[in-house]
């Protein structure tokens, strides 16, 4: 029996997660439940496993933010500050480009089908937000 751990931005099961929890200390995680967990080479090829598990067998729904999503967040927040139209246009373009990059990376390099679907949905949403809806 293994344990699943929910760390800030990471949901994982298995030895790797246990080692991370051991490094961070007992208060850094929430134990979700005891589950039977096998190594990725021993796992069944089920839809659930292909959708939510990475190549190491960890369940991955959220990950630590990478650079494109951090740039998108910063540009979006800075865009809320009243500025000149040139700065607003530049921040808007930076935010869109960063979000597009993040979604593209998730779509083609996501660790599981869930992350790839998330990239696809965000990519469609980002493109749809640029269309003139009248």
Chimera marker file (.cmm) of the C-alpha trace (Angstrom):
<marker_set name="trace">
<marker id="1" x="0.000" y="0.000" z="0.000" r="1" g="1" b="0" radius="0.5"/>
<marker id="2" x="1.280" y="3.439" z="-0.859" r="1" g="1" b="0" radius="0.5"/>
<marker id="3" x="0.120" y="6.899" z="0.046" r="1" g="1" b="0" radius="0.5"/>
<marker id="4" x="-0.861" y="9.779" z="-2.214" r="1" g="1" b="0" radius="0.5"/>
<marker id="5" x="0.327" y="13.215" z="-1.237" r="1" g="1" b="0" radius="0.5"/>
<marker id="6" x="-0.988" y="16.621" z="-2.189" r="1" g="1" b="0" radius="0.5"/>
<marker id="7" x="1.863" y="19.103" z="-2.146" r="1" g="1" b="0" radius="0.5"/>
<marker id="8" x="1.471" y="22.718" z="-3.171" r="1" g="1" b="0" radius="0.5"/>
<marker id="9" x="0.884" y="22.411" z="-6.920" r="1" g="1" b="0" radius="0.5"/>
<marker id="10" x="1.620" y="18.681" z="-7.059" r="1" g="1" b="0" radius="0.5"/>
<marker id="11" x="-0.403" y="15.547" z="-6.470" r="1" g="1" b="0" radius="0.5"/>
<marker id="12" x="1.730" y="12.446" z="-6.432" r="1" g="1" b="0" radius="0.5"/>
<marker id="13" x="1.868" y="8.824" z="-5.373" r="1" g="1" b="0" radius="0.5"/>
<marker id="14" x="4.796" y="6.520" z="-4.887" r="1" g="1" b="0" radius="0.5"/>
<marker id="15" x="8.374" y="6.507" z="-3.687" r="1" g="1" b="0" radius="0.5"/>
<marker id="16" x="9.347" y="9.768" z="-5.369" r="1" g="1" b="0" radius="0.5"/>
<marker id="17" x="6.517" y="11.619" z="-3.638" r="1" g="1" b="0" radius="0.5"/>
<marker id="18" x="7.359" y="9.984" z="-0.319" r="1" g="1" b="0" radius="0.5"/>
<marker id="19" x="10.998" y="11.108" z="-0.677" r="1" g="1" b="0" radius="0.5"/>
<marker id="20" x="9.856" y="14.667" z="-1.431" r="1" g="1" b="0" radius="0.5"/>
<marker id="21" x="7.551" y="14.642" z="1.583" r="1" g="1" b="0" radius="0.5"/>
<marker id="22" x="10.378" y="13.302" z="3.775" r="1" g="1" b="0" radius="0.5"/>
<marker id="23" x="12.620" y="16.180" z="2.639" r="1" g="1" b="0" radius="0.5"/>
<marker id="24" x="9.963" y="18.848" z="3.209" r="1" g="1" b="0" radius="0.5"/>
<marker id="25" x="8.763" y="17.546" z="6.550" r="1" g="1" b="0" radius="0.5"/>
<marker id="26" x="5.508" y="16.130" z="7.813" r="1" g="1" b="0" radius="0.5"/>
<marker id="27" x="3.578" y="19.399" z="7.687" r="1" g="1" b="0" radius="0.5"/>
<marker id="28" x="4.235" y="20.024" z="3.980" r="1" g="1" b="0" radius="0.5"/>
<marker id="29" x="1.631" y="17.589" z="2.676" r="1" g="1" b="0" radius="0.5"/>
<marker id="30" x="-1.903" y="16.342" z="3.077" r="1" g="1" b="0" radius="0.5"/>
<marker id="31" x="-2.369" y="12.587" z="2.858" r="1" g="1" b="0" radius="0.5"/>
<marker id="32" x="-5.277" y="11.927" z="0.518" r="1" g="1" b="0" radius="0.5"/>
<marker id="33" x="-5.813" y="8.205" z="1.046" r="1" g="1" b="0" radius="0.5"/>
<marker id="34" x="-4.043" y="4.892" z="1.058" r="1" g="1" b="0" radius="0.5"/>
<marker id="35" x="-4.061" y="3.265" z="-2.350" r="1" g="1" b="0" radius="0.5"/>
<marker id="36" x="-2.423" y="0.295" z="-3.988" r="1" g="1" b="0" radius="0.5"/>
<marker id="37" x="0.309" y="1.633" z="-6.231" r="1" g="1" b="0" radius="0.5"/>
<marker id="38" x="2.618" y="-0.205" z="-8.570" r="1" g="1" b="0" radius="0.5"/>
<marker id="39" x="5.499" y="1.043" z="-10.652" r="1" g="1" b="0" radius="0.5"/>
<marker id="40" x="4.734" y="2.475" z="-14.085" r="1" g="1" b="0" radius="0.5"/>
<marker id="41" x="6.135" y="-0.623" z="-15.801" r="1" g="1" b="0" radius="0.5"/>
<marker id="42" x="3.688" y="-2.795" z="-13.817" r="1" g="1" b="0" radius="0.5"/>
<marker id="43" x="0.665" y="-0.511" z="-14.282" r="1" g="1" b="0" radius="0.5"/>
<marker id="44" x="-2.314" y="-1.498" z="-16.356" r="1" g="1" b="0" radius="0.5"/>
<marker id="45" x="-2.832" y="0.525" z="-19.498" r="1" g="1" b="0" radius="0.5"/>
<marker id="46" x="-6.223" y="1.926" z="-18.447" r="1" g="1" b="0" radius="0.5"/>
<marker id="47" x="-7.878" y="5.161" z="-19.504" r="1" g="1" b="0" radius="0.5"/>
<marker id="48" x="-7.485" y="6.525" z="-15.965" r="1" g="1" b="0" radius="0.5"/>
<marker id="49" x="-3.746" y="5.811" z="-15.940" r="1" g="1" b="0" radius="0.5"/>
<marker id="50" x="-3.208" y="7.340" z="-19.384" r="1" g="1" b="0" radius="0.5"/>
<marker id="51" x="-5.289" y="10.373" z="-18.454" r="1" g="1" b="0" radius="0.5"/>
<marker id="52" x="-3.947" y="11.241" z="-15.006" r="1" g="1" b="0" radius="0.5"/>
<marker id="53" x="-0.584" y="9.508" z="-14.455" r="1" g="1" b="0" radius="0.5"/>
<marker id="54" x="2.827" y="10.608" z="-15.693" r="1" g="1" b="0" radius="0.5"/>
<marker id="55" x="5.554" y="8.255" z="-16.938" r="1" g="1" b="0" radius="0.5"/>
<marker id="56" x="6.660" y="7.504" z="-13.342" r="1" g="1" b="0" radius="0.5"/>
<marker id="57" x="3.124" y="6.509" z="-12.295" r="1" g="1" b="0" radius="0.5"/>
<marker id="58" x="2.409" y="9.682" z="-10.308" r="1" g="1" b="0" radius="0.5"/>
<marker id="59" x="-1.040" y="11.250" z="-10.561" r="1" g="1" b="0" radius="0.5"/>
<marker id="60" x="-0.454" y="14.752" z="-11.930" r="1" g="1" b="0" radius="0.5"/>
<marker id="61" x="-3.263" y="17.311" z="-12.063" r="1" g="1" b="0" radius="0.5"/>
<marker id="62" x="-1.338" y="20.476" z="-11.242" r="1" g="1" b="0" radius="0.5"/>
<marker id="63" x="2.347" y="21.310" z="-11.425" r="1" g="1" b="0" radius="0.5"/>
<marker id="64" x="4.574" y="24.106" z="-10.247" r="1" g="1" b="0" radius="0.5"/>
<marker id="65" x="4.132" y="27.064" z="-12.617" r="1" g="1" b="0" radius="0.5"/>
<marker id="66" x="6.696" y="27.356" z="-15.389" r="1" g="1" b="0" radius="0.5"/>
<marker id="67" x="8.082" y="30.555" z="-16.913" r="1" g="1" b="0" radius="0.5"/>
<marker id="68" x="5.381" y="31.188" z="-19.554" r="1" g="1" b="0" radius="0.5"/>
<marker id="69" x="2.537" y="30.973" z="-17.030" r="1" g="1" b="0" radius="0.5"/>
<marker id="70" x="4.407" y="33.194" z="-14.558" r="1" g="1" b="0" radius="0.5"/>
<marker id="71" x="5.028" y="35.801" z="-17.281" r="1" g="1" b="0" radius="0.5"/>
<marker id="72" x="1.322" y="35.627" z="-18.248" r="1" g="1" b="0" radius="0.5"/>
<marker id="73" x="0.281" y="36.164" z="-14.629" r="1" g="1" b="0" radius="0.5"/>
<marker id="74" x="2.669" y="39.089" z="-14.137" r="1" g="1" b="0" radius="0.5"/>
<marker id="75" x="1.682" y="40.775" z="-17.428" r="1" g="1" b="0" radius="0.5"/>
<marker id="76" x="-2.023" y="40.297" z="-16.686" r="1" g="1" b="0" radius="0.5"/>
<marker id="77" x="-1.686" y="41.785" z="-13.216" r="1" g="1" b="0" radius="0.5"/>
<marker id="78" x="0.411" y="44.696" z="-14.486" r="1" g="1" b="0" radius="0.5"/>
<marker id="79" x="-2.196" y="45.294" z="-17.175" r="1" g="1" b="0" radius="0.5"/>
<marker id="80" x="-4.727" y="46.072" z="-14.420" r="1" g="1" b="0" radius="0.5"/>
<marker id="81" x="-2.733" y="49.182" z="-13.492" r="1" g="1" b="0" radius="0.5"/>
<marker id="82" x="-3.882" y="52.212" z="-15.497" r="1" g="1" b="0" radius="0.5"/>
<marker id="83" x="-1.126" y="53.009" z="-18.021" r="1" g="1" b="0" radius="0.5"/>
<marker id="84" x="-0.736" y="54.526" z="-21.453" r="1" g="1" b="0" radius="0.5"/>
<marker id="85" x="-2.205" y="52.702" z="-24.412" r="1" g="1" b="0" radius="0.5"/>
<marker id="86" x="1.244" y="51.668" z="-25.713" r="1" g="1" b="0" radius="0.5"/>
<marker id="87" x="2.182" y="49.991" z="-22.430" r="1" g="1" b="0" radius="0.5"/>
<marker id="88" x="-1.263" y="48.382" z="-22.220" r="1" g="1" b="0" radius="0.5"/>
<marker id="89" x="-0.893" y="47.024" z="-25.756" r="1" g="1" b="0" radius="0.5"/>
<marker id="90" x="2.596" y="45.678" z="-25.022" r="1" g="1" b="0" radius="0.5"/>
<marker id="91" x="1.504" y="43.971" z="-21.787" r="1" g="1" b="0" radius="0.5"/>
<marker id="92" x="-1.556" y="42.552" z="-23.528" r="1" g="1" b="0" radius="0.5"/>
<marker id="93" x="0.608" y="41.107" z="-26.318" r="1" g="1" b="0" radius="0.5"/>
<marker id="94" x="3.090" y="39.722" z="-23.768" r="1" g="1" b="0" radius="0.5"/>
<marker id="95" x="0.278" y="38.124" z="-21.754" r="1" g="1" b="0" radius="0.5"/>
<marker id="96" x="-1.297" y="36.558" z="-24.850" r="1" g="1" b="0" radius="0.5"/>
<marker id="97" x="2.043" y="35.285" z="-26.167" r="1" g="1" b="0" radius="0.5"/>
<marker id="98" x="2.946" y="33.764" z="-22.821" r="1" g="1" b="0" radius="0.5"/>
<marker id="99" x="-0.416" y="32.064" z="-22.384" r="1" g="1" b="0" radius="0.5"/>
<marker id="100" x="-0.297" y="30.789" z="-25.971" r="1" g="1" b="0" radius="0.5"/>
<marker id="101" x="3.214" y="29.406" z="-25.359" r="1" g="1" b="0" radius="0.5"/>
<marker id="102" x="2.159" y="27.689" z="-22.123" r="1" g="1" b="0" radius="0.5"/>
<marker id="103" x="-0.907" y="26.144" z="-23.776" r="1" g="1" b="0" radius="0.5"/>
<marker id="104" x="1.132" y="24.987" z="-26.792" r="1" g="1" b="0" radius="0.5"/>
<marker id="105" x="3.745" y="23.372" z="-24.542" r="1" g="1" b="0" radius="0.5"/>
<marker id="106" x="1.061" y="21.608" z="-22.501" r="1" g="1" b="0" radius="0.5"/>
<marker id="107" x="-0.747" y="20.452" z="-25.638" r="1" g="1" b="0" radius="0.5"/>
<marker id="108" x="2.327" y="18.807" z="-27.155" r="1" g="1" b="0" radius="0.5"/>
<marker id="109" x="4.531" y="18.061" z="-24.132" r="1" g="1" b="0" radius="0.5"/>
<marker id="110" x="2.020" y="17.592" z="-21.286" r="1" g="1" b="0" radius="0.5"/>
<marker id="111" x="2.852" y="14.734" z="-18.918" r="1" g="1" b="0" radius="0.5"/>
<marker id="112" x="-0.567" y="13.075" z="-19.340" r="1" g="1" b="0" radius="0.5"/>
<marker id="113" x="-3.785" y="13.351" z="-21.329" r="1" g="1" b="0" radius="0.5"/>
<marker id="114" x="-5.371" y="15.602" z="-18.706" r="1" g="1" b="0" radius="0.5"/>
<marker id="115" x="-2.576" y="18.184" z="-18.995" r="1" g="1" b="0" radius="0.5"/>
<marker id="116" x="-2.704" y="17.973" z="-22.814" r="1" g="1" b="0" radius="0.5"/>
<marker id="117" x="-6.475" y="18.524" z="-22.792" r="1" g="1" b="0" radius="0.5"/>
<marker id="118" x="-5.973" y="21.466" z="-20.439" r="1" g="1" b="0" radius="0.5"/>
<marker id="119" x="-3.473" y="22.967" z="-22.892" r="1" g="1" b="0" radius="0.5"/>
<marker id="120" x="-5.939" y="22.461" z="-25.758" r="1" g="1" b="0" radius="0.5"/>
<marker id="121" x="-8.793" y="24.143" z="-23.860" r="1" g="1" b="0" radius="0.5"/>
<marker id="122" x="-6.634" y="27.103" z="-22.821" r="1" g="1" b="0" radius="0.5"/>
<marker id="123" x="-5.284" y="27.445" z="-26.375" r="1" g="1" b="0" radius="0.5"/>
<marker id="124" x="-8.827" y="27.539" z="-27.781" r="1" g="1" b="0" radius="0.5"/>
<marker id="125" x="-9.872" y="30.036" z="-25.106" r="1" g="1" b="0" radius="0.5"/>
<marker id="126" x="-6.892" y="32.295" z="-25.782" r="1" g="1" b="0" radius="0.5"/>
<marker id="127" x="-7.561" y="32.275" z="-29.521" r="1" g="1" b="0" radius="0.5"/>
<marker id="128" x="-11.298" y="32.821" z="-29.007" r="1" g="1" b="0" radius="0.5"/>
<marker id="129" x="-10.582" y="35.814" z="-26.780" r="1" g="1" b="0" radius="0.5"/>
<marker id="130" x="-8.854" y="37.492" z="-29.738" r="1" g="1" b="0" radius="0.5"/>
<marker id="131" x="-11.754" y="37.031" z="-32.164" r="1" g="1" b="0" radius="0.5"/>
<marker id="132" x="-14.046" y="40.025" z="-32.716" r="1" g="1" b="0" radius="0.5"/>
<marker id="133" x="-17.369" y="38.934" z="-31.173" r="1" g="1" b="0" radius="0.5"/>
<marker id="134" x="-20.060" y="41.360" z="-32.247" r="1" g="1" b="0" radius="0.5"/>
<link id1="1" id2="2" r="1" g="1" b="0" radius="0.2"/>
<link id1="2" id2="3" r="1" g="1" b="0" radius="0.2"/>
<link id1="3" id2="4" r="1" g="1" b="0" radius="0.2"/>
<link id1="4" id2="5" r="1" g="1" b="0" radius="0.2"/>
<link id1="5" id2="6" r="1" g="1" b="0" radius="0.2"/>
<link id1="6" id2="7" r="1" g="1" b="0" radius="0.2"/>
<link id1="7" id2="8" r="1" g="1" b="0" radius="0.2"/>
<link id1="8" id2="9" r="1" g="1" b="0" radius="0.2"/>
<link id1="9" id2="10" r="1" g="1" b="0" radius="0.2"/>
<link id1="10" id2="11" r="1" g="1" b="0" radius="0.2"/>
<link id1="11" id2="12" r="1" g="1" b="0" radius="0.2"/>
<link id1="12" id2="13" r="1" g="1" b="0" radius="0.2"/>
<link id1="13" id2="14" r="1" g="1" b="0" radius="0.2"/>
<link id1="14" id2="15" r="1" g="1" b="0" radius="0.2"/>
<link id1="15" id2="16" r="1" g="1" b="0" radius="0.2"/>
<link id1="16" id2="17" r="1" g="1" b="0" radius="0.2"/>
<link id1="17" id2="18" r="1" g="1" b="0" radius="0.2"/>
<link id1="18" id2="19" r="1" g="1" b="0" radius="0.2"/>
<link id1="19" id2="20" r="1" g="1" b="0" radius="0.2"/>
<link id1="20" id2="21" r="1" g="1" b="0" radius="0.2"/>
<link id1="21" id2="22" r="1" g="1" b="0" radius="0.2"/>
<link id1="22" id2="23" r="1" g="1" b="0" radius="0.2"/>
<link id1="23" id2="24" r="1" g="1" b="0" radius="0.2"/>
<link id1="24" id2="25" r="1" g="1" b="0" radius="0.2"/>
<link id1="25" id2="26" r="1" g="1" b="0" radius="0.2"/>
<link id1="26" id2="27" r="1" g="1" b="0" radius="0.2"/>
<link id1="27" id2="28" r="1" g="1" b="0" radius="0.2"/>
<link id1="28" id2="29" r="1" g="1" b="0" radius="0.2"/>
<link id1="29" id2="30" r="1" g="1" b="0" radius="0.2"/>
<link id1="30" id2="31" r="1" g="1" b="0" radius="0.2"/>
<link id1="31" id2="32" r="1" g="1" b="0" radius="0.2"/>
<link id1="32" id2="33" r="1" g="1" b="0" radius="0.2"/>
<link id1="33" id2="34" r="1" g="1" b="0" radius="0.2"/>
<link id1="34" id2="35" r="1" g="1" b="0" radius="0.2"/>
<link id1="35" id2="36" r="1" g="1" b="0" radius="0.2"/>
<link id1="36" id2="37" r="1" g="1" b="0" radius="0.2"/>
<link id1="37" id2="38" r="1" g="1" b="0" radius="0.2"/>
<link id1="38" id2="39" r="1" g="1" b="0" radius="0.2"/>
<link id1="39" id2="40" r="1" g="1" b="0" radius="0.2"/>
<link id1="40" id2="41" r="1" g="1" b="0" radius="0.2"/>
<link id1="41" id2="42" r="1" g="1" b="0" radius="0.2"/>
<link id1="42" id2="43" r="1" g="1" b="0" radius="0.2"/>
<link id1="43" id2="44" r="1" g="1" b="0" radius="0.2"/>
<link id1="44" id2="45" r="1" g="1" b="0" radius="0.2"/>
<link id1="45" id2="46" r="1" g="1" b="0" radius="0.2"/>
<link id1="46" id2="47" r="1" g="1" b="0" radius="0.2"/>
<link id1="47" id2="48" r="1" g="1" b="0" radius="0.2"/>
<link id1="48" id2="49" r="1" g="1" b="0" radius="0.2"/>
<link id1="49" id2="50" r="1" g="1" b="0" radius="0.2"/>
<link id1="50" id2="51" r="1" g="1" b="0" radius="0.2"/>
<link id1="51" id2="52" r="1" g="1" b="0" radius="0.2"/>
<link id1="52" id2="53" r="1" g="1" b="0" radius="0.2"/>
<link id1="53" id2="54" r="1" g="1" b="0" radius="0.2"/>
<link id1="54" id2="55" r="1" g="1" b="0" radius="0.2"/>
<link id1="55" id2="56" r="1" g="1" b="0" radius="0.2"/>
<link id1="56" id2="57" r="1" g="1" b="0" radius="0.2"/>
<link id1="57" id2="58" r="1" g="1" b="0" radius="0.2"/>
<link id1="58" id2="59" r="1" g="1" b="0" radius="0.2"/>
<link id1="59" id2="60" r="1" g="1" b="0" radius="0.2"/>
<link id1="60" id2="61" r="1" g="1" b="0" radius="0.2"/>
<link id1="61" id2="62" r="1" g="1" b="0" radius="0.2"/>
<link id1="62" id2="63" r="1" g="1" b="0" radius="0.2"/>
<link id1="63" id2="64" r="1" g="1" b="0" radius="0.2"/>
<link id1="64" id2="65" r="1" g="1" b="0" radius="0.2"/>
<link id1="65" id2="66" r="1" g="1" b="0" radius="0.2"/>
<link id1="66" id2="67" r="1" g="1" b="0" radius="0.2"/>
<link id1="67" id2="68" r="1" g="1" b="0" radius="0.2"/>
<link id1="68" id2="69" r="1" g="1" b="0" radius="0.2"/>
<link id1="69" id2="70" r="1" g="1" b="0" radius="0.2"/>
<link id1="70" id2="71" r="1" g="1" b="0" radius="0.2"/>
<link id1="71" id2="72" r="1" g="1" b="0" radius="0.2"/>
<link id1="72" id2="73" r="1" g="1" b="0" radius="0.2"/>
<link id1="73" id2="74" r="1" g="1" b="0" radius="0.2"/>
<link id1="74" id2="75" r="1" g="1" b="0" radius="0.2"/>
<link id1="75" id2="76" r="1" g="1" b="0" radius="0.2"/>
<link id1="76" id2="77" r="1" g="1" b="0" radius="0.2"/>
<link id1="77" id2="78" r="1" g="1" b="0" radius="0.2"/>
<link id1="78" id2="79" r="1" g="1" b="0" radius="0.2"/>
<link id1="79" id2="80" r="1" g="1" b="0" radius="0.2"/>
<link id1="80" id2="81" r="1" g="1" b="0" radius="0.2"/>
<link id1="81" id2="82" r="1" g="1" b="0" radius="0.2"/>
<link id1="82" id2="83" r="1" g="1" b="0" radius="0.2"/>
<link id1="83" id2="84" r="1" g="1" b="0" radius="0.2"/>
<link id1="84" id2="85" r="1" g="1" b="0" radius="0.2"/>
<link id1="85" id2="86" r="1" g="1" b="0" radius="0.2"/>
<link id1="86" id2="87" r="1" g="1" b="0" radius="0.2"/>
<link id1="87" id2="88" r="1" g="1" b="0" radius="0.2"/>
<link id1="88" id2="89" r="1" g="1" b="0" radius="0.2"/>
<link id1="89" id2="90" r="1" g="1" b="0" radius="0.2"/>
<link id1="90" id2="91" r="1" g="1" b="0" radius="0.2"/>
<link id1="91" id2="92" r="1" g="1" b="0" radius="0.2"/>
<link id1="92" id2="93" r="1" g="1" b="0" radius="0.2"/>
<link id1="93" id2="94" r="1" g="1" b="0" radius="0.2"/>
<link id1="94" id2="95" r="1" g="1" b="0" radius="0.2"/>
<link id1="95" id2="96" r="1" g="1" b="0" radius="0.2"/>
<link id1="96" id2="97" r="1" g="1" b="0" radius="0.2"/>
<link id1="97" id2="98" r="1" g="1" b="0" radius="0.2"/>
<link id1="98" id2="99" r="1" g="1" b="0" radius="0.2"/>
<link id1="99" id2="100" r="1" g="1" b="0" radius="0.2"/>
<link id1="100" id2="101" r="1" g="1" b="0" radius="0.2"/>
<link id1="101" id2="102" r="1" g="1" b="0" radius="0.2"/>
<link id1="102" id2="103" r="1" g="1" b="0" radius="0.2"/>
<link id1="103" id2="104" r="1" g="1" b="0" radius="0.2"/>
<link id1="104" id2="105" r="1" g="1" b="0" radius="0.2"/>
<link id1="105" id2="106" r="1" g="1" b="0" radius="0.2"/>
<link id1="106" id2="107" r="1" g="1" b="0" radius="0.2"/>
<link id1="107" id2="108" r="1" g="1" b="0" radius="0.2"/>
<link id1="108" id2="109" r="1" g="1" b="0" radius="0.2"/>
<link id1="109" id2="110" r="1" g="1" b="0" radius="0.2"/>
<link id1="110" id2="111" r="1" g="1" b="0" radius="0.2"/>
<link id1="111" id2="112" r="1" g="1" b="0" radius="0.2"/>
<link id1="112" id2="113" r="1" g="1" b="0" radius="0.2"/>
<link id1="113" id2="114" r="1" g="1" b="0" radius="0.2"/>
<link id1="114" id2="115" r="1" g="1" b="0" radius="0.2"/>
<link id1="115" id2="116" r="1" g="1" b="0" radius="0.2"/>
<link id1="116" id2="117" r="1" g="1" b="0" radius="0.2"/>
<link id1="117" id2="118" r="1" g="1" b="0" radius="0.2"/>
<link id1="118" id2="119" r="1" g="1" b="0" radius="0.2"/>
<link id1="119" id2="120" r="1" g="1" b="0" radius="0.2"/>
<link id1="120" id2="121" r="1" g="1" b="0" radius="0.2"/>
<link id1="121" id2="122" r="1" g="1" b="0" radius="0.2"/>
<link id1="122" id2="123" r="1" g="1" b="0" radius="0.2"/>
<link id1="123" id2="124" r="1" g="1" b="0" radius="0.2"/>
<link id1="124" id2="125" r="1" g="1" b="0" radius="0.2"/>
<link id1="125" id2="126" r="1" g="1" b="0" radius="0.2"/>
<link id1="126" id2="127" r="1" g="1" b="0" radius="0.2"/>
<link id1="127" id2="128" r="1" g="1" b="0" radius="0.2"/>
<link id1="128" id2="129" r="1" g="1" b="0" radius="0.2"/>
<link id1="129" id2="130" r="1" g="1" b="0" radius="0.2"/>
<link id1="130" id2="131" r="1" g="1" b="0" radius="0.2"/>
<link id1="131" id2="132" r="1" g="1" b="0" radius="0.2"/>
<link id1="132" id2="133" r="1" g="1" b="0" radius="0.2"/>
<link id1="133" id2="134" r="1" g="1" b="0" radius="0.2"/>
</marker_set>
